[in-house]
C-alpha cells in the first residue's frame, strides 16, 4: 500500500512539474535581442538597397557582401556601427551613390546620408 502511495505521488509530482515547463523557447520579455556586426552589415546594405530603388536599380560595393569585419564601418563604442559605402547601378561598375548608414545593437537603422558622391577637399 505504501509503495502504491509513493508511486502515485511520483506520478502526480511528475505531471505537475512537466506541465509547468515551457514546451518551446520563450521570447525575451522586455529585452530586445542584440545583433552582431554581420547582421548590422546586412541591415545597412538592405536599407541602402531599399532607399535606392531595390536590387533592380542599385548594388552596394562588394565590401558590403563579404565578411563583416572587412566592411567599411566604424564602431562608436556605445552599441552602434556606422557603415560608409558606395553603390552603383547593376549595369555599371562606376559608383554613383554614397550611403552612410548607422545601425544600433538593437537593430535600429538610420540612413545618415544617401546621395551623390561628394568630393572631399
Backbone as a ProteinNet text record, in pm:
[ID]
protein_1_A
[PRIMARY]
XXXXXXXXXXXXXXXXXXXXXXXXXXXXXXXXXXXXXXXXXXXXXXXXXXXXXXXXXXXXXXXXXXXXXXXXXXXXXXXXXXXXXXXXXXXXXXXXXXXXXXXXXXXXXXXXXXXXXXXXX
[TERTIARY]
82.1	0	87.3	189.8	279.8	350.5	385.3	450.8	358	230.3	134.4	118.2	116.2	103.2	225.6	343.2	466	465.8	424.5	418.6	321.2	203.9	104.5	158.6	226.3	283.7	386	473	571.3	504	400.6	329.4	265	199.8	136.5	242.4	350	458.1	516.8	543.2	599.3	503	374.7	274.6	266.4	269.7	263.5	390.7	504.2	631.8	642.5	613.4	626.1	527.1	412.1	310.3	352.6	438.1	478.5	599.8	665.4	781.1	736.5	810.4	773.5	794.5	704	712.8	808	818.8	907.5	978	1074.5	1151.6	1061.2	1084.6	1006.1	1074.6	998.6	1060.4	1116.8	1214.6	1268.8	1165.8	1126.4	1025	1093.1	1060.7	1117.1	1259.7	1315.3	1452.7	1456.8	1531.4	1548.6	1676.9	1673	1795.3	1899.5	2023.9	2132.3	2184	2222.3	2272.7	2424.8	2485.8	2629.4	2665.4	2793.8	2841.6	2789.7	2785.6	2738.1	2593.6	2509.2	2368.2	2357	2438.4	2437.3	2477	2577.5	2619.8	2503.7	2434.4	2320.5	2210.4	2178.4	2073.5	2111	2237.7	2283.5	2273.3	2320.7	2315	2170.5	2084.8	1945	1874.3	1909.6	1850	1889.2	2015.9	2061.1	1996.1	1983	1917.7	1773.5	1703.2	1564.4	1555.7	1644.5	1642.5	1676.4	1746.6	1788.2	1708.6	1590.7	1500.8	1504.5	1576.3	1580.5	1695.1	1708.8	1820.7	1814.2	1697.8	1689.1	1752.7	1777.7	1834.8	1967.4	2004.8	2117.2	2191	2323.2	2408	2510.2	2523.9	2626.7	2762.8	2866.7	3001.7	3027.1	3121.7	3147.5	3181.1	3243.7	3281.6	3161.5	3043.6	2922.4	2860.2	2919.4	2870.1	2964.3	3084.1	3182.4	3179.2	3289.7	3297.1	3276.3	3195.6	3158.6	3280.8	3380.3	3500	3572.9	3551.8	3618.3	3530.6	3410.5	3320.6	3366.5	3332.8	3374.5	3286.5	3327.9	3247.1	3334.1	3268.6	3331	3235.5	3290.8	3210.5	3224.1	3111.9	3117.2	3149.8	3158.2	3189.9	3069.9	2954.5	2833.8	2720.3	2751.2	2648.8	2599.2	2669.5	2626.5	2744.9	2713.9	2811.9	2765.2	2859.1	2828	2902.7	2827	2881.3	2880.8	2993.3	3005.5	3051.1	2963.4	2994.8	2930.1	2980.6	2930.1	2846.7	2768.9	2686.3	2676.8	2622.9	2614.9	2493.6	2462.3	2353.4	2404.3	2315.5	2358.2	2432.1	2407.1	2471.2	2599.1	2649	2770.8	2852.3	2981.8	3068.9	3112.4	3070.2	3108.8	3016.1	3071.3	2987.7	2926.2	2799.7	2729.5	2662	2649.1	2578.1	2667.2	2663.7	2732.3	2626.2	2639.5	2546.5	2622.4	2567.4	2618.5	2501	2514.2	2403.5	2452.6	2379.2	2412.4	2312.9	2365.9	2283.8	2319	2215.9	2238.8	2236.6	2285.3	2285.6	2144.8	2046.1	1906.5	1833.2	1907.8	1855.8	1786.5	1811	1757.1	1849.1	1790.7	1868.2	1835.5	1939.6	1920.5	2010.3	1951.6	2030.8	2073.4	2203.1	2256.8	2274.7	2312.7	2327.9	2309.1	2242.7	2226.2	2208.1	2315.3	2307.4	2430.8	2449.8	2565.1	2694.1	2794.3	2926.4	2985.1	3013.2	3069.6	3221.1	3280.2	3426	3474.1	3585.5	3640.6	3758.4	3766	3874.1	4009
-118.7	0	126.3	126.2	239.9	260	148.4	156.2	218.8	188.7	245.8	395.8	436.4	579.1	655.7	598.4	663.9	672.8	566	566.1	671.8	679.6	779.8	920.3	938.6	1069	1112.4	1017.5	1049	1084.3	1011.1	1036.6	1175	1209.1	1340.7	1450.5	1429.4	1528.9	1550.5	1440.7	1449.6	1520.7	1488.4	1551	1700.8	1741.3	1883.9	1955.7	1891.6	1952.6	1968.3	1863.7	1868.5	1966.9	1983.2	2075.1	2220.7	2248.3	2386.6	2428.1	2332.8	2364.8	2415.8	2511.4	2560	2450.8	2445.7	2345.5	2393.1	2523.7	2579.7	2700.8	2751.7	2865.5	2984.9	3050.4	3168	3292.7	3390.2	3514.4	3594.4	3677.1	3765.5	3872.9	3883.2	3982.1	4105.9	4218.8	4344.5	4368.3	4276.4	4293.7	4271.8	4354.6	4339.4	4261.4	4157.3	4082.5	4170.8	4154	4232.5	4162.8	4244.3	4188.7	4199.2	4130.3	4136.6	4216.9	4229.8	4310.3	4257.2	4126.4	4068.6	4105.9	4099.2	4136.6	4286.2	4365.7	4510.7	4544.7	4474.3	4496.9	4468.9	4358.2	4324.5	4429	4475.3	4576.1	4706.9	4746.5	4870.4	4859.1	4748.1	4727.6	4722.8	4652.7	4642	4776.6	4860.3	4993.7	5077.1	5069.1	5142.8	5088	4957.7	4898.2	4947.9	4949.4	4995.9	5144.3	5224.6	5369.3	5405.7	5316.1	5343.8	5266.6	5220.8	5161	5010.3	4942.9	4797.2	4744.6	4613.7	4549.5	4563.7	4591.8	4610.7	4743.6	4834	4965.3	4994.5	4913.7	4951.1	4828.3	4840.5	4739.3	4811.9	4764	4818.1	4764.7	4834.3	4789.2	4649.8	4579.4	4439.8	4420.5	4517.3	4501.6	4486.4	4523.6	4509.6	4370.5	4285.1	4148.9	4045.2	4085.5	3991.3	3982.9	3935.8	3926	4063.5	4067.1	4194	4268	4194	4258.8	4341.6	4309.6	4383	4492.5	4507	4609.9	4747.8	4852.3	4988.3	5040.9	5013.8	5052.2	5108.5	5180.3	5224.2	5187.9	5157.6	5126.2	5243.1	5293.6	5411.9	5381.2	5253.2	5217.3	5215.6	5254.7	5260.4	5176.3	5087.8	4997.9	5025.8	5107.7	5135.8	5126.4	5078.5	5076.7	5173.6	5245.7	5331.7	5278.1	5249.8	5196.9	5308	5328.4	5427.6	5353.7	5350.6	5272.6	5334.4	5291.6	5342.3	5235.7	5279.9	5188.5	5234	5146.9	5173.7	5102.7	5132	5061.1	4923	4826.6	4690.2	4677.3	4768.2	4758.6	4841.1	4889.6	4969.8	4937.6	4950.2	4930.5	5063.1	5172.9	5305.5	5349.7	5373.4	5416.6	5554.4	5568.4	5695.4	5743.5	5655.5	5687.9	5654.9	5743.2	5717.5	5705.8	5603.2	5583	5578.6	5643.9	5638.4	5592.5	5473.5	5411.8	5369.3	5408.9	5371.3	5266.5	5160.2	5050.9	5029.8	5029.7	5007.9	4860	4823.3	4683.5	4629.3	4719.6	4677.1	4682.8	4683	4676.8	4804.4	4915.7	5042.7	5091.5	5117.8	5158.1	5302.6	5383.9	5523.7	5555.3	5604.9	5646.5	5790.9	5808.8	5941.5	6022.2	5955	6020.7	5915.9	5953.8	5867	5959.7	5976.8	6068.9	6062.7	6169	6176.8	6168.9	6111.1	6102.5	6241.2	6289.8	6424.3	6415.7	6514.2	6518.4	6571	6517.2	6562.1	6654.2	6765.2	6863.4	6812.3
0	0	0	83.4	89.6	-44.9	-108	-238.6	-342	-337.4	-431.5	-407.3	-282.7	-249.8	-299.8	-280.2	-326.9	-479.6	-546.6	-692.7	-743.1	-686	-724.8	-697.2	-585.8	-552.3	-657.4	-699.3	-803	-935.8	-971.5	-1096.7	-1092.9	-983.6	-969.9	-970.6	-895.5	-892.5	-1032.1	-1102.3	-1237.2	-1331.7	-1323.7	-1410.6	-1384.6	-1258.6	-1226.5	-1270.1	-1254.8	-1291.8	-1443.1	-1516.5	-1662.5	-1722.8	-1662.5	-1712.3	-1695.1	-1596.6	-1572.5	-1656.1	-1722.5	-1804.7	-1941.3	-2000.1	-2134	-2237.6	-2333.8	-2439.8	-2548.9	-2568.7	-2670.3	-2610.2	-2683.3	-2634.3	-2609.1	-2501.1	-2465.6	-2520.2	-2570.1	-2617.9	-2500.7	-2531.3	-2429.8	-2399.3	-2276.8	-2240.2	-2186.2	-2248	-2201.6	-2246.3	-2323.2	-2370.6	-2520.1	-2589.8	-2733.5	-2756.5	-2839.2	-2865.5	-2933.2	-2895.1	-2952.6	-3077.9	-3175.7	-3301.3	-3304.7	-3400	-3416	-3541.3	-3567.2	-3679.7	-3813.1	-3830.3	-3956.1	-3985.9	-3884.6	-3902.6	-3928.5	-3860.8	-3881.5	-4025	-4077.8	-4216.7	-4312.4	-4290.6	-4377.3	-4368.8	-4248.8	-4232.1	-4301	-4290.3	-4355	-4506.5	-4561.8	-4706.4	-4755.7	-4683.5	-4723.8	-4717.5	-4620.2	-4611.9	-4733.6	-4774	-4892.3	-5019	-5027.5	-5144.5	-5156.2	-5046.4	-5048.1	-5081.3	-5022.3	-5045.5	-5189.7	-5258.4	-5395.6	-5500.1	-5464.1	-5561.9	-5573.9	-5486.8	-5491.1	-5575.8	-5573.4	-5644	-5795.2	-5849.4	-5994	-6037.4	-5940.1	-5972.3	-5902.5	-5803.8	-5718.6	-5667.1	-5660.1	-5596.2	-5508	-5385.5	-5296	-5339	-5298.4	-5331.3	-5272.8	-5332.2	-5295.2	-5148.4	-5085.3	-4944.4	-4852.2	-4899.6	-4817.8	-4832	-4912.4	-4929.6	-4868.7	-4835.8	-4783.1	-4631.7	-4574.2	-4429	-4364.1	-4261.7	-4198	-4143.7	-4098.8	-4043.2	-4148.5	-4276.1	-4385.1	-4444.1	-4393.7	-4447.2	-4398.6	-4473.8	-4436	-4322	-4199.6	-4084.3	-3972.5	-3885	-3760.3	-3647.7	-3532.3	-3414.4	-3318.4	-3268.1	-3183	-3037.4	-3000.9	-2863.9	-2771.4	-2821.3	-2738.5	-2796.2	-2888.9	-2939.5	-3079.5	-3156.5	-3294.3	-3389.4	-3509.8	-3617.7	-3725.1	-3786.1	-3899.2	-4020.7	-4124.9	-4249.8	-4353.8	-4418.9	-4525.9	-4650.2	-4750.7	-4869.8	-4992.7	-5107.7	-5235.3	-5304.7	-5401.1	-5478.1	-5622.3	-5705.3	-5848.5	-5906	-6030.3	-6097	-6137.7	-6151.7	-6185.1	-6318	-6411.2	-6542.4	-6552.8	-6439.6	-6439.5	-6314.7	-6327	-6211.5	-6151.1	-6211.6	-6164	-6051.5	-5933.2	-5821.1	-5847	-5813.7	-5831.4	-5703.1	-5604.8	-5480.9	-5361.6	-5263.4	-5136.9	-5028.2	-4945	-4835.4	-4703.5	-4603.9	-4467.6	-4381.6	-4325.2	-4252.4	-4114.8	-4011.6	-3874.6	-3826.8	-3766.3	-3714.8	-3567.7	-3483.7	-3340.9	-3308.8	-3190.9	-3147.2	-3130.3	-3124.5	-3111	-3245	-3355.2	-3492.5	-3540.3	-3476.3	-3526	-3636.7	-3753.9	-3871.2	-3904.7	-3923.6	-3961.1	-4079.6	-4188.3	-4303.8	-4280.3	-4253.3	-4225.4	-4353.6	-4459.3	-4589.8	-4698.2	-4804.7	-4920.9	-5041.4	-5116.6	-5229.4	-5314.5	-5390.1	-5479.7	-5401.3	-5465.7	-5403	-5400.7	-5281.3	-5264	-5271.3	-5334.8	-5337.6	-5202.4	-5157.6	-5030.2	-5057.8	-4985.2	-5009.7	-4969.1
[MASK]
+++++++++++++++++++++++++++++++++++++++++++++++++++++++++++++++++++++++++++++++++++++++++++++++++++++++++++++++++++++++++

